[in-house]
Amino acid sequence: MNNSRSELFNAFSQIHATASQQPRTAYNSANGVAFPSTQRLYCVQFKGGRLDVFYVPEGSGLGIKAGDLVIVDADRGKDLGKVTHEDVSIETARELKTLQHNEQQAALQQNSFDDSGNAKPLAESGMTAILQPKQIIRFAQPIEIQQLFVKKADEEKARKVCMAKVEERGMPMQIRDAEYQWDRRKLTFFYTASHRIDFRDLVRDLFRIYKTRIWMCAVST
């Protein structure tokens, strides 16, 4: 887990511990919440310390607890992660989204420079995103868990291929990591850069190789 993700995880844990002692907020569209407050929420962690919030449908019979490996709804597909926190409050979930937004903005700021080497200011977003947790579908099966080792090896190969493409093009950036979504419908490359980057040709090259959606994500050093 990189330093920024580790700090985010620790901050979330502190917020969760405090919020668990407070009453829940009732469902209200004005709260920026798009689901009933009776749904139980869970925090799930993925590769590199990436966190997100999910729910278990009422009546599903799934007795989810911290430490369980689960299959979840993801970006146009499915992903596999580890449950880190149970019974997360709506307030805590929204605070996590705010922390993640701030982290991404900081990474973009760090990786955005003009031709003179000066940091480019980023516009204020005024984030008002509605909290829309996706679903924990089921427990991960043993054979799926074993496949994590293959997935990790393939991700490292993809990182090296992407870095080679970057070097061929003389792009001023470093590829820090790569992550496949569990169903391999998405491949994310995490990067740092000294200037703002035009990824279009690089993404086209990578798509031709991997035949899946390519996503470039800035991270803090």
Backbone as CSV, one residue per row, in Angstrom:
resi,resn,N_x,N_y,N_z,CA_x,CA_y,CA_z,C_x,C_y,C_z
1,MET,0.851,-1.186,0.000,0.000,0.000,0.000,0.890,1.241,0.000
2,ASN,0.677,2.190,-0.954,1.533,3.369,-0.980,1.171,4.307,0.156
3,ASN,2.039,5.322,0.381,1.874,6.173,1.557,0.550,6.905,1.575
4,SER,0.141,7.479,0.430,-1.096,8.248,0.405,-2.305,7.351,0.669
5,ARG,-2.288,6.117,0.120,-3.388,5.189,0.356,-3.409,4.743,1.812
6,SER,-2.220,4.552,2.394,-2.133,4.165,3.799,-2.693,5.263,4.697
7,GLU,-2.362,6.513,4.380,-2.886,7.641,5.158,-4.399,7.739,5.019
8,LEU,-4.912,7.489,3.797,-6.352,7.522,3.571,-7.043,6.439,4.376
9,PHE,-6.467,5.223,4.388,-7.046,4.114,5.144,-7.095,4.445,6.628
10,ASN,-6.006,5.008,7.162,-5.970,5.354,8.584,-6.983,6.439,8.919
11,ALA,-7.104,7.427,8.028,-8.079,8.502,8.258,-9.491,7.944,8.244
12,PHE,-9.778,7.067,7.285,-11.104,6.469,7.208,-11.407,5.655,8.463
13,SER,-10.429,4.893,8.958,-10.629,4.085,10.156,-10.978,4.951,11.359
14,GLN,-10.311,6.099,11.465,-10.599,7.016,12.579,-12.004,7.596,12.461
15,ILE,-12.386,7.984,11.234,-13.722,8.536,11.012,-14.785,7.493,11.314
16,HIS,-14.542,6.248,10.871,-15.500,5.164,11.091,-15.675,4.894,12.580
17,ALA,-14.573,4.900,13.326,-14.645,4.639,14.765,-15.461,5.704,15.483
18,THR,-15.310,6.954,15.048,-16.077,8.052,15.660,-17.538,8.005,15.257
19,ALA,-17.789,7.793,13.969,-19.165,7.824,13.462,-20.001,6.664,13.970
20,SER,-19.355,5.534,14.312,-20.113,4.369,14.766,-20.787,4.623,16.106
21,GLN,-20.362,5.679,16.796,-20.970,6.027,18.074,-22.127,7.027,17.926
22,GLN,-22.394,7.448,16.687,-23.391,8.483,16.450,-24.624,7.898,15.769
23,PRO,-25.804,8.534,15.951,-27.020,8.047,15.288,-26.935,8.178,13.785
24,ARG,-27.647,7.273,13.068,-27.647,7.290,11.613,-28.526,8.401,11.060
25,THR,-28.121,8.910,9.892,-28.933,9.875,9.171,-30.016,9.143,8.397
26,ALA,-31.246,9.607,8.490,-32.348,8.987,7.765,-32.226,9.282,6.270
27,TYR,-32.859,8.429,5.467,-32.833,8.643,4.018,-33.517,9.956,3.670
28,ASN,-32.836,10.722,2.819,-33.396,11.983,2.346,-32.595,12.383,1.128
29,SER,-33.254,12.617,0.001,-32.524,12.957,-1.219,-31.684,14.205,-1.036
30,ALA,-32.055,15.058,-0.107,-31.290,16.284,0.131,-29.944,15.986,0.770
31,ASN,-29.810,14.767,1.353,-28.546,14.409,1.981,-27.501,13.964,0.970
32,GLY,-27.896,13.889,-0.305,-26.977,13.394,-1.316,-26.774,11.898,-1.226
33,VAL,-27.793,11.181,-0.779,-27.720,9.738,-0.604,-28.782,9.090,-1.465
34,ALA,-28.395,8.094,-2.273,-29.321,7.516,-3.239,-29.782,6.116,-2.865
35,PHE,-29.849,5.802,-1.550,-30.334,4.499,-1.126,-30.863,4.622,0.306
36,PRO,-31.716,3.698,0.764,-32.281,3.775,2.118,-31.206,3.581,3.179
37,SER,-31.335,4.260,4.300,-30.341,4.172,5.366,-30.395,2.841,6.092
38,THR,-31.389,2.003,5.802,-31.462,0.693,6.431,-30.493,-0.310,5.815
39,GLN,-29.960,-0.005,4.651,-28.984,-0.898,4.032,-27.684,-0.853,4.821
40,ARG,-27.092,-2.019,5.084,-25.800,-2.071,5.763,-24.692,-1.801,4.760
41,LEU,-23.755,-0.962,5.148,-22.646,-0.581,4.280,-21.345,-1.203,4.783
42,TYR,-20.465,-1.492,3.828,-19.172,-2.098,4.134,-18.091,-1.395,3.320
43,CYS,-16.898,-1.304,3.882,-15.756,-0.775,3.150,-14.947,-1.960,2.625
44,VAL,-14.624,-1.931,1.337,-13.871,-3.005,0.696,-12.585,-2.414,0.118
45,GLN,-11.501,-3.134,0.311,-10.181,-2.680,-0.137,-9.708,-3.533,-1.311
46,PHE,-9.067,-2.858,-2.285,-8.547,-3.522,-3.464,-7.032,-3.314,-3.535
47,LYS,-6.438,-3.678,-4.651,-4.984,-3.580,-4.788,-4.495,-2.156,-4.531
48,GLY,-3.339,-2.066,-3.876,-2.729,-0.767,-3.641,-3.420,0.058,-2.576
49,GLY,-4.332,-0.562,-1.819,-5.028,0.166,-0.768,-6.242,0.938,-1.221
50,ARG,-6.662,0.753,-2.484,-7.853,1.453,-2.989,-9.081,1.011,-2.195
51,LEU,-9.879,1.980,-1.747,-11.058,1.709,-0.922,-12.337,2.135,-1.625
52,ASP,-13.412,1.409,-1.355,-14.726,1.857,-1.805,-15.781,1.290,-0.872
53,VAL,-16.993,1.863,-0.959,-18.095,1.474,-0.078,-19.128,0.684,-0.865
54,PHE,-19.612,-0.411,-0.258,-20.590,-1.289,-0.895,-21.701,-1.625,0.095
55,TYR,-22.809,-2.154,-0.432,-23.907,-2.564,0.436,-24.270,-4.020,0.175
56,VAL,-24.925,-4.625,1.173,-25.488,-5.973,1.032,-26.999,-5.835,1.049
57,PRO,-27.698,-6.330,0.019,-29.155,-6.210,-0.021,-29.806,-6.893,1.178
58,GLU,-30.865,-6.293,1.683,-31.610,-6.904,2.771,-32.169,-8.246,2.321
59,GLY,-32.088,-9.231,3.201,-32.627,-10.546,2.883,-31.712,-11.410,2.043
60,SER,-30.471,-10.939,1.782,-29.554,-11.710,0.940,-28.996,-12.930,1.668
61,GLY,-28.978,-12.862,2.997,-28.437,-13.967,3.780,-26.923,-13.976,3.882
62,LEU,-26.276,-12.972,3.311,-24.819,-12.898,3.365,-24.380,-12.327,4.715
63,GLY,-23.650,-13.114,5.487,-23.131,-12.643,6.768,-21.723,-12.114,6.594
64,ILE,-21.608,-10.935,6.008,-20.296,-10.363,5.683,-19.629,-9.811,6.941
65,LYS,-18.344,-10.065,7.065,-17.572,-9.507,8.181,-16.199,-9.082,7.694
66,ALA,-15.538,-8.264,8.497,-14.195,-7.788,8.135,-13.260,-8.973,7.913
67,GLY,-12.465,-8.882,6.840,-11.539,-9.949,6.496,-12.032,-10.852,5.392
68,ASP,-13.335,-10.811,5.100,-13.886,-11.650,4.034,-13.445,-11.143,2.664
69,LEU,-13.185,-12.059,1.747,-12.933,-11.729,0.350,-14.240,-11.882,-0.415
70,VAL,-14.607,-10.841,-1.148,-15.931,-10.794,-1.766,-15.855,-10.366,-3.227
71,ILE,-16.864,-10.785,-4.000,-17.049,-10.333,-5.368,-18.082,-9.209,-5.336
72,VAL,-17.752,-8.088,-5.976,-18.614,-6.906,-5.920,-18.917,-6.392,-7.323
73,ASP,-20.011,-5.644,-7.429,-20.280,-4.898,-8.656,-19.204,-3.825,-8.805
74,ALA,-18.713,-3.661,-10.031,-17.649,-2.681,-10.265,-17.998,-1.839,-11.482
75,ASP,-16.980,-1.268,-12.114,-17.170,-0.392,-13.265,-17.513,-1.228,-14.493
76,ARG,-18.811,-1.369,-14.780,-19.305,-2.173,-15.905,-18.885,-3.627,-15.802
77,GLY,-18.735,-4.135,-14.599,-18.331,-5.524,-14.442,-18.241,-5.928,-12.987
78,LYS,-17.291,-6.832,-12.682,-17.133,-7.384,-11.339,-15.692,-7.207,-10.871
79,ASP,-15.515,-7.110,-9.540,-14.177,-6.994,-8.963,-14.123,-7.842,-7.696
80,LEU,-12.913,-8.114,-7.208,-12.706,-8.899,-5.998,-11.909,-8.068,-5.011
81,GLY,-12.399,-7.982,-3.773,-11.702,-7.205,-2.761,-11.890,-7.791,-1.377
82,LYS,-11.255,-7.155,-0.399,-11.295,-7.609,0.993,-12.071,-6.619,1.844
83,VAL,-13.031,-7.114,2.600,-13.817,-6.257,3.499,-12.932,-5.804,4.649
84,THR,-12.876,-4.494,4.869,-12.051,-3.957,5.957,-12.871,-3.398,7.109
85,HIS,-14.082,-2.902,6.814,-14.922,-2.298,7.849,-16.376,-2.720,7.640
86,GLU,-17.051,-3.030,8.748,-18.462,-3.388,8.706,-19.310,-2.243,9.241
87,ASP,-20.580,-2.265,8.878,-21.565,-1.343,9.441,-21.099,0.114,9.339
88,VAL,-20.682,0.499,8.147,-20.211,1.863,7.902,-21.412,2.804,7.817
89,SER,-21.327,3.947,8.454,-22.427,4.909,8.419,-22.423,5.688,7.104
90,ILE,-23.564,6.266,6.769,-23.667,7.097,5.573,-22.704,8.271,5.661
91,GLU,-22.625,8.868,6.848,-21.735,10.015,7.028,-20.283,9.627,6.787
92,THR,-19.888,8.454,7.284,-18.518,7.987,7.089,-18.246,7.691,5.625
93,ALA,-19.218,7.074,4.958,-19.060,6.762,3.536,-18.875,8.035,2.715
94,ARG,-19.656,9.047,3.016,-19.524,10.309,2.284,-18.191,10.982,2.593
95,GLU,-17.734,10.856,3.830,-16.435,11.435,4.188,-15.312,10.734,3.429
96,LEU,-15.427,9.416,3.248,-14.429,8.695,2.459,-14.387,9.238,1.042
97,LYS,-15.559,9.462,0.428,-15.599,9.992,-0.933,-14.935,11.365,-1.000
98,THR,-15.134,12.175,0.034,-14.506,13.498,0.069,-12.990,13.368,0.178
99,LEU,-12.518,12.469,1.040,-11.078,12.255,1.186,-10.463,11.768,-0.128
100,GLN,-11.157,10.857,-0.811,-10.643,10.348,-2.084,-10.610,11.439,-3.146
101,HIS,-11.654,12.269,-3.165,-11.692,13.378,-4.111,-10.512,14.326,-3.868
102,ASN,-10.266,14.656,-2.604,-9.170,15.565,-2.276,-7.814,14.957,-2.635
103,GLU,-7.679,13.638,-2.420,-6.434,12.959,-2.761,-6.187,13.008,-4.270
104,GLN,-7.238,12.758,-5.062,-7.084,12.780,-6.509,-6.773,14.185,-7.003
105,GLN,-7.416,15.193,-6.416,-7.129,16.573,-6.798,-5.675,16.930,-6.494
106,ALA,-5.178,16.460,-5.350,-3.786,16.734,-4.986,-2.831,16.069,-5.964
107,ALA,-3.174,14.836,-6.394,-2.326,14.130,-7.361,-2.333,14.841,-8.708
108,LEU,-3.497,15.299,-9.145,-3.584,16.027,-10.411,-2.818,17.340,-10.344
109,GLN,-2.907,18.008,-9.187,-2.167,19.262,-9.014,-0.665,19.010,-9.095
110,GLN,-0.237,17.916,-8.469,1.182,17.574,-8.452,1.686,17.211,-9.842
111,ASN,0.784,16.694,-10.682,1.173,16.227,-12.016,0.775,17.181,-13.127
112,SER,0.396,18.424,-12.781,-0.039,19.390,-13.786,0.869,20.615,-13.759
113,PHE,1.672,20.774,-14.814,2.603,21.888,-14.906,2.494,22.527,-16.287
114,ASP,2.777,23.823,-16.349,2.787,24.473,-17.647,4.165,24.325,-18.280
115,ASP,4.361,24.925,-19.438,5.616,24.772,-20.171,6.806,25.378,-19.441
116,SER,6.544,26.259,-18.491,7.626,26.884,-17.731,7.947,26.125,-16.454
117,GLY,7.215,25.021,-16.238,7.457,24.225,-15.039,6.679,24.686,-13.836
118,ASN,5.740,25.624,-14.025,4.936,26.106,-12.912,3.670,25.264,-12.763
119,ALA,3.290,24.999,-11.515,2.096,24.193,-11.262,0.863,24.918,-11.771
120,LYS,0.013,24.186,-12.475,-1.236,24.763,-12.969,-2.317,24.648,-11.903
121,PRO,-3.000,25.744,-11.579,-4.086,25.653,-10.604,-5.247,24.874,-11.186
122,LEU,-5.895,24.071,-10.333,-7.060,23.309,-10.760,-8.323,24.026,-10.328
123,ALA,-9.316,23.971,-11.176,-10.571,24.643,-10.855,-11.244,23.975,-9.667
124,GLU,-11.908,24.768,-8.843,-12.676,24.215,-7.728,-13.839,23.409,-8.273
125,SER,-14.022,22.202,-7.729,-15.060,21.335,-8.273,-16.400,21.526,-7.589
126,GLY,-16.378,21.989,-6.335,-17.624,22.102,-5.601,-18.339,20.771,-5.535
127,MET,-17.623,19.720,-5.119,-18.101,18.353,-5.201,-19.427,18.155,-4.489
128,THR,-20.419,17.687,-5.205,-21.731,17.407,-4.631,-22.196,16.027,-5.073
129,ALA,-21.254,15.111,-5.255,-21.582,13.783,-5.759,-22.531,13.053,-4.822
130,ILE,-23.506,12.383,-5.404,-24.442,11.575,-4.630,-23.775,10.245,-4.298
131,LEU,-23.916,9.813,-3.059,-23.353,8.546,-2.623,-24.185,7.408,-3.209
132,GLN,-23.570,6.590,-4.062,-24.261,5.487,-4.724,-23.439,4.205,-4.600
133,PRO,-23.437,3.588,-3.420,-22.658,2.356,-3.241,-23.158,1.251,-4.167
134,LYS,-22.226,0.427,-4.628,-22.600,-0.736,-5.417,-22.716,-1.953,-4.496
135,GLN,-23.080,-3.078,-5.077,-23.490,-4.242,-4.298,-22.366,-5.253,-4.087
136,ILE,-22.301,-5.802,-2.869,-21.518,-7.015,-2.634,-22.381,-8.174,-3.113
137,ILE,-21.882,-8.917,-4.090,-22.686,-9.952,-4.727,-22.622,-11.273,-3.965
138,ARG,-21.406,-11.684,-3.587,-21.227,-12.986,-2.934,-19.810,-13.078,-2.387
139,PHE,-19.557,-14.162,-1.668,-18.197,-14.443,-1.218,-17.364,-14.932,-2.407
140,ALA,-16.071,-14.606,-2.410,-15.166,-15.120,-3.430,-14.917,-16.607,-3.188
141,GLN,-14.841,-17.363,-4.270,-14.581,-18.796,-4.181,-13.069,-19.064,-4.100
142,PRO,-12.663,-20.212,-3.501,-11.221,-20.511,-3.358,-10.457,-20.440,-4.669
143,ILE,-11.038,-20.946,-5.768,-10.329,-20.920,-7.047,-10.127,-19.485,-7.543
144,GLU,-11.084,-18.589,-7.226,-10.962,-17.182,-7.609,-9.855,-16.502,-6.800
145,ILE,-9.751,-16.863,-5.536,-8.714,-16.289,-4.679,-7.328,-16.728,-5.161
146,GLN,-7.219,-18.003,-5.570,-5.939,-18.501,-6.077,-5.508,-17.756,-7.339
147,GLN,-6.479,-17.326,-8.132,-6.169,-16.629,-9.380,-5.592,-15.229,-9.152
148,LEU,-5.652,-14.740,-7.908,-5.074,-13.432,-7.608,-3.578,-13.401,-7.903
149,PHE,-2.905,-14.528,-7.725,-1.459,-14.576,-7.975,-1.169,-14.389,-9.467
150,VAL,-1.997,-15.012,-10.307,-1.840,-14.844,-11.751,-2.141,-13.404,-12.147
151,LYS,-3.211,-12.861,-11.578,-3.603,-11.478,-11.860,-2.474,-10.513,-11.499
152,LYS,-1.860,-10.712,-10.342,-0.775,-9.825,-9.903,0.401,-9.889,-10.873
153,ALA,0.739,-11.103,-11.328,1.854,-11.250,-12.270,1.540,-10.572,-13.597
154,ASP,0.308,-10.722,-14.069,-0.089,-10.086,-15.331,-0.086,-8.564,-15.209
155,GLU,-0.444,-8.049,-14.038,-0.437,-6.603,-13.826,0.984,-6.047,-13.882
156,GLU,1.921,-6.771,-13.316,3.317,-6.315,-13.357,3.844,-6.348,-14.793
157,LYS,3.463,-7.374,-15.569,3.856,-7.420,-16.982,3.264,-6.225,-17.729
158,ALA,1.990,-5.918,-17.450,1.340,-4.792,-18.120,2.017,-3.478,-17.754
159,ARG,2.420,-3.326,-16.491,3.123,-2.100,-16.070,4.410,-1.927,-16.868
160,LYS,5.162,-3.019,-17.043,6.427,-2.950,-17.774,6.194,-2.637,-19.252
161,VAL,5.151,-3.223,-19.836,4.830,-2.935,-21.239,4.469,-1.467,-21.399
162,CYS,3.643,-0.955,-20.493,3.240,0.450,-20.559,4.449,1.359,-20.390
163,MET,5.341,1.026,-19.453,6.535,1.845,-19.240,7.414,1.842,-20.481
164,ALA,7.505,0.690,-21.163,8.295,0.618,-22.396,7.695,1.522,-23.472
165,LYS,6.361,1.539,-23.577,5.688,2.412,-24.544,5.936,3.883,-24.209
166,VAL,5.912,4.202,-22.921,6.167,5.573,-22.465,7.581,5.998,-22.865
167,GLU,8.542,5.111,-22.648,9.936,5.430,-22.975,10.133,5.561,-24.485
168,GLU,9.451,4.720,-25.265,9.536,4.815,-26.728,9.077,6.187,-27.214
169,ARG,8.064,6.712,-26.565,7.480,7.989,-26.975,8.154,9.177,-26.296
170,GLY,9.078,8.913,-25.394,9.759,9.997,-24.690,8.821,10.809,-23.818
171,MET,7.841,10.154,-23.240,6.854,10.860,-22.403,7.422,11.073,-21.004
172,PRO,7.303,12.285,-20.451,7.882,12.599,-19.135,7.006,12.092,-17.984
173,MET,6.984,10.783,-17.793,6.127,10.196,-16.765,6.686,8.842,-16.334
174,GLN,6.222,8.383,-15.185,6.591,7.070,-14.669,5.310,6.275,-14.401
175,ILE,5.314,5.006,-14.787,4.181,4.128,-14.507,4.470,3.411,-13.194
176,ARG,3.701,3.746,-12.170,3.970,3.240,-10.829,3.338,1.880,-10.563
177,ASP,2.194,1.614,-11.187,1.506,0.346,-10.926,0.460,0.132,-12.002
178,ALA,-0.064,-1.086,-12.059,-1.159,-1.417,-12.960,-2.135,-2.299,-12.204
179,GLU,-3.415,-2.181,-12.529,-4.437,-2.972,-11.834,-5.536,-3.376,-12.810
180,TYR,-5.727,-4.674,-12.936,-6.867,-5.200,-13.673,-8.085,-5.211,-12.775
181,GLN,-9.239,-4.822,-13.298,-10.486,-5.166,-12.644,-10.577,-6.692,-12.670
182,TRP,-11.251,-7.292,-11.691,-11.244,-8.746,-11.557,-11.659,-9.454,-12.849
183,ASP,-12.683,-8.939,-13.533,-13.165,-9.581,-14.759,-12.368,-9.161,-15.994
184,ARG,-11.340,-8.325,-15.774,-10.427,-7.859,-16.834,-11.129,-7.019,-17.901
185,ARG,-12.207,-6.398,-17.548,-12.869,-5.485,-18.478,-12.301,-4.074,-18.376
186,LYS,-11.357,-3.871,-17.462,-10.742,-2.556,-17.286,-9.327,-2.756,-16.770
187,LEU,-8.387,-1.976,-17.314,-6.989,-2.018,-16.879,-6.550,-0.596,-16.576
188,THR,-6.202,-0.350,-15.315,-5.816,0.989,-14.870,-4.306,1.070,-14.671
189,PHE,-3.707,2.133,-15.193,-2.290,2.406,-14.980,-2.164,3.640,-14.091
190,PHE,-1.394,3.512,-13.028,-1.187,4.600,-12.080,0.160,5.252,-12.383
191,TYR,0.160,6.570,-12.516,1.363,7.260,-13.005,1.658,8.524,-12.216
192,THR,2.908,8.945,-12.319,3.316,10.297,-11.915,3.971,10.930,-13.133
193,ALA,3.910,12.254,-13.218,4.446,12.944,-14.396,4.941,14.329,-14.012
194,SER,5.889,14.826,-14.812,6.437,16.157,-14.565,5.694,17.234,-15.349
195,HIS,4.851,16.813,-16.317,4.059,17.749,-17.104,2.692,17.139,-17.375
196,ARG,1.791,17.989,-17.792,0.482,17.486,-18.199,0.660,16.608,-19.446
197,ILE,0.005,15.454,-19.472,0.256,14.451,-20.504,-0.956,14.271,-21.414
198,ASP,-0.678,14.160,-22.704,-1.698,13.765,-23.674,-1.567,12.253,-23.861
199,PHE,-2.559,11.489,-23.339,-2.460,10.035,-23.325,-3.064,9.368,-24.554
200,ARG,-3.651,10.102,-25.453,-4.496,9.478,-26.467,-3.788,8.401,-27.274
201,ASP,-2.604,8.683,-27.785,-1.890,7.688,-28.581,-1.436,6.508,-27.725
202,LEU,-0.993,6.801,-26.505,-0.573,5.732,-25.596,-1.739,4.799,-25.284
203,VAL,-2.894,5.371,-24.986,-4.070,4.560,-24.665,-4.483,3.700,-25.857
204,ARG,-4.396,4.273,-27.063,-4.720,3.484,-28.263,-3.767,2.299,-28.413
205,ASP,-2.475,2.533,-28.178,-1.497,1.447,-28.254,-1.826,0.348,-27.242
206,LEU,-2.133,0.750,-26.022,-2.409,-0.219,-24.965,-3.701,-0.984,-25.233
207,PHE,-4.689,-0.302,-25.794,-5.946,-0.980,-26.125,-5.717,-2.050,-27.190
208,ARG,-4.873,-1.749,-28.162,-4.586,-2.736,-29.210,-3.924,-3.989,-28.628
209,ILE,-3.159,-3.799,-27.555,-2.474,-4.940,-26.936,-3.422,-5.740,-26.039
210,TYR,-4.183,-5.036,-25.197,-4.937,-5.709,-24.139,-6.431,-5.884,-24.435
211,LYS,-6.935,-5.191,-25.439,-8.337,-5.347,-25.864,-9.315,-5.172,-24.697
212,THR,-9.039,-4.194,-23.867,-9.924,-3.874,-22.752,-9.858,-2.380,-22.501
213,ARG,-10.761,-1.858,-21.695,-10.770,-0.422,-21.399,-9.510,-0.048,-20.643
214,ILE,-8.872,1.036,-21.080,-7.642,1.524,-20.461,-7.939,2.816,-19.708
215,TRP,-7.463,2.895,-18.481,-7.685,4.075,-17.642,-6.345,4.532,-17.089
216,MET,-6.069,5.828,-17.175,-4.840,6.398,-16.629,-5.197,7.215,-15.376
217,CYS,-4.537,6.918,-14.277,-4.868,7.555,-12.993,-3.611,8.170,-12.368
218,ALA,-3.647,9.466,-12.120,-2.531,10.157,-11.483,-2.476,9.815,-9.996
219,VAL,-1.271,9.618,-9.466,-1.093,9.354,-8.041,-0.025,10.286,-7.505
220,SER,-0.056,10.506,-6.205,0.951,11.333,-5.556,2.217,10.536,-5.349
221,THR,3.345,11.219,-5.385,4.621,10.535,-5.154,4.865,10.350,-3.667
